[in-house]
């Protein structure tokens, strides 16, 4: 299996997360475990479905990352058993099977998210973050700031250095998602699924067009750009320094 490398170090909401990785591919498992540990999180690993199920049943994990195709017991069976036993730990399926019916079967088995191989490590981190946040909701965030760029979610207002920025609804949603993941690399797949709610790539330049429009509004008349393209990976919104 090939994974697309991405910059490490993005933490998951600033907290250590206990992750169980159930993956039989030695190379893939080593890559994922190493990356998560370098990001400051506690990781256990199981190489087959039986061991993964036994560990997951302990309930001591914040999130489970489970490959669909496993020896001894496949990932769908593992998750179905967990749900039947009342375990509610969030599950992210990993799989080379990326057709719509494959995703649907994973979600119906009790999975909370589904990531198709090959994947960017930054996307894996971001999806884990979302699952943990959903399972442990804190106070609702209504204001966000990146450098001089500010967003008020209640007033639906965006300013930079005190200047009002007029955004169309889709541009607002796009910027909201980028601000929530400030400093992280956001892939096209993440944007399609979370801003456009597409679970497939429509093979259009819709993202490029909206990114270009958004960049013109939040960066064009200011000295320092905030929205950056990461070649071959996606986009990132980050403050200078």
C-alpha positions in Angstrom: 0.0 0.0 0.0 1.2 3.5 -0.8 0.4 6.5 1.4 1.1 10.1 0.4 3.5 11.7 2.8 2.4 14.9 4.4 3.9 17.2 7.1 3.7 15.8 10.6 3.0 17.6 13.8 -0.7 18.5 13.5 -2.1 17.7 16.9 -5.7 16.6 17.5 -7.3 19.5 19.2 -4.3 19.9 21.4 -4.9 16.7 23.3 -3.3 13.3 23.3 -5.6 10.7 21.8 -5.5 7.0 22.5 -5.7 5.2 19.1 -6.0 1.6 18.2 -4.8 0.7 14.7 -5.9 -2.6 13.3 -3.9 -3.2 10.1 -2.2 -6.3 8.8 0.0 -4.6 6.2 3.3 -4.3 8.0 4.5 -1.2 6.0 1.2 0.7 6.3 0.8 -0.1 10.0 4.3 1.1 10.8 3.8 4.3 8.8 0.5 5.1 10.6 1.7 4.2 14.1 4.9 6.2 13.7 3.1 9.2 12.4 0.5 9.2 15.1 3.1 8.8 17.8 5.2 11.6 16.4 2.1 13.7 16.6 2.0 13.0 20.4 -0.6 10.4 20.6 -0.8 7.0 22.3 -1.1 4.2 19.8 -1.7 0.4 20.1 -1.5 -1.9 17.1 -3.1 -5.2 16.2 -2.3 -7.2 13.1 -5.5 -9.2 12.8 -9.2 -9.0 13.4 -9.3 -11.3 16.5 -6.6 -9.3 18.4 -8.1 -6.0 17.3 -11.5 -7.0 18.6 -10.1 -8.1 22.0 -8.2 -4.9 22.4 -11.1 -2.7 21.2 -13.5 -4.4 23.6 -11.5 -2.9 26.5 -13.1 0.5 25.7 -9.9 2.3 26.6 -9.5 4.0 23.2 -10.7 7.3 21.9 -10.8 6.1 18.3 -10.3 2.9 16.3 -8.6 2.9 12.9 -9.5 -0.4 11.3 -8.6 -1.9 7.9 -11.5 -3.7 6.2 -9.6 -6.7 4.9 -8.0 -8.4 7.8 -6.9 -12.0 8.6 -8.8 -14.2 11.0 -11.8 -11.8 11.1 -12.5 -8.9 8.6 -13.0 -5.3 9.7 -16.7 -5.3 9.1 -17.2 -8.3 11.4 -15.0 -6.7 14.1 -17.0 -3.4 14.1 -20.4 -5.2 13.9 -19.5 -7.2 17.0 -18.3 -4.1 18.8 -21.6 -2.4 18.1 -23.6 -5.5 19.1 -21.7 -5.5 22.4 -22.6 -1.8 23.0 -19.2 -0.3 22.3 -19.6 3.2 20.9 -15.9 4.1 20.3 -15.7 6.0 16.9 -14.4 3.9 14.0 -12.5 5.0 11.0 -12.4 2.3 8.3 -9.3 2.1 6.0 -9.8 0.3 2.7 -8.6 -0.1 -0.8 -12.3 -0.7 -1.7 -13.6 2.7 -2.6 -16.8 2.2 -4.4 -20.0 3.7 -3.1 -21.4 0.3 -2.0 -18.2 -0.4 -0.1 -18.5 2.8 1.8 -22.1 2.2 2.5 -21.5 -1.3 3.8 -18.7 0.0 6.1 -21.0 2.7 7.5 -23.9 0.3 8.0 -21.6 -2.1 9.8 -21.1 0.6 12.4 -18.3 2.7 11.1 -18.3 6.4 11.6 -16.0 7.4 8.7 -14.3 5.7 5.7 -11.0 6.6 4.2 -9.9 5.0 0.9 -6.3 3.9 0.3 -4.0 5.5 -0.8 -4.4 8.5 1.5 -2.5 11.5 2.7 -1.4 11.3 6.4 -2.7 14.8 7.0 -6.2 13.7 6.0 -6.0 10.7 8.3 -5.1 13.0 11.2 -7.9 15.4 10.4 -10.5 12.7 10.2 -9.4 11.3 13.5 -9.7 14.8 15.0 -13.3 15.1 13.7 -14.3 11.8 15.2 -12.8 12.6 18.6 -14.4 16.0 18.6 -17.8 14.5 17.8 -17.5 12.0 20.6 -16.4 14.6 23.1 -18.2 17.9 22.2 -17.0 20.9 24.2 -18.2 24.4 24.1 -19.4 25.5 20.7 -16.8 27.7 19.0 -18.4 30.8 17.5 -15.4 33.0 16.8 -12.2 32.0 15.0 -9.0 34.0 14.2 -6.1 33.3 12.0 -3.6 36.2 11.9 -5.7 39.3 11.3 -8.5 37.2 9.7 -11.5 36.8 12.0 -14.8 34.9 11.5 -17.9 35.4 13.7 -20.1 32.3 13.1 -23.2 33.8 14.8 -23.1 37.1 13.0 -21.9 35.4 9.7 -19.3 38.1 9.5 -15.7 38.0 8.3 -13.1 40.7 8.7 -9.4 41.1 8.1 -7.5 43.8 10.0 -10.8 45.4 10.7 -12.0 45.5 7.1 -15.2 43.7 6.3 -15.0 40.9 3.7 -18.1 40.0 1.8 -18.4 36.2 1.1 -20.9 34.2 -0.8 -22.5 31.3 1.3 -20.2 28.6 -0.3 -17.1 30.8 0.2 -18.1 31.3 3.9 -18.4 27.5 4.4 -15.1 27.0 2.6 -13.3 29.5 4.8 -15.0 28.2 7.9 -13.6 24.7 7.2 -10.1 26.1 6.5 -10.1 28.1 9.7 -11.2 25.1 11.8 -8.2 23.3 10.3 -5.8 26.2 10.4 -2.2 25.1 10.0 -3.2 21.7 8.6 -3.1 20.6 5.0 -6.7 20.2 3.8 -7.0 17.9 0.8 -9.5 18.1 -2.1 -11.3 15.1 -0.8 -11.8 16.7 2.6 -13.2 19.8 0.9 -15.5 17.9 -1.4 -16.9 15.9 1.5 -17.2 18.6 4.1 -18.0 21.8 2.1 -19.8 20.4 -1.0 -21.0 17.1 0.6 -19.8 15.1 -2.4 -18.5 11.6 -1.5 -17.0 11.3 -5.0 -14.9 13.5 -7.2 -17.1 15.2 -9.8 -13.9 15.8 -11.9 -14.5 19.5 -12.1 -12.5 22.6 -11.2 -15.1 23.7 -8.7 -12.6 23.7 -5.8 -10.0 25.6 -7.7 -12.5 28.3 -8.7 -13.7 28.8 -5.2 -10.2 28.8 -3.7 -9.2 31.4 -6.3 -12.2 33.6 -5.4 -11.6 33.2 -1.7 -7.9 34.0 -2.0 -8.8 37.2 -4.0 -11.1 38.4 -1.1 -9.0 37.5 1.9 -5.4 38.0 0.6 -5.3 40.2 -2.5 -5.4 43.6 -0.8 -3.2 42.6 2.2 0.5 42.4 2.6 0.8 38.8 3.8 -1.0 35.9 2.2 -2.8 33.5 4.5 -4.2 30.9 2.1 -1.5 28.7 0.5 -1.5 25.9 -2.0 0.5 22.8 -1.0 1.6 21.3 -4.3 0.3 17.7 -4.7 -1.5 17.7 -1.4 -4.2 20.5 -1.0 -4.4 23.8 0.8 -3.6 25.3 4.1 -4.7 28.5 5.9 -2.0 29.7 8.3 -0.9 32.9 10.0 2.6 34.2 9.3 5.3 32.6 11.4 
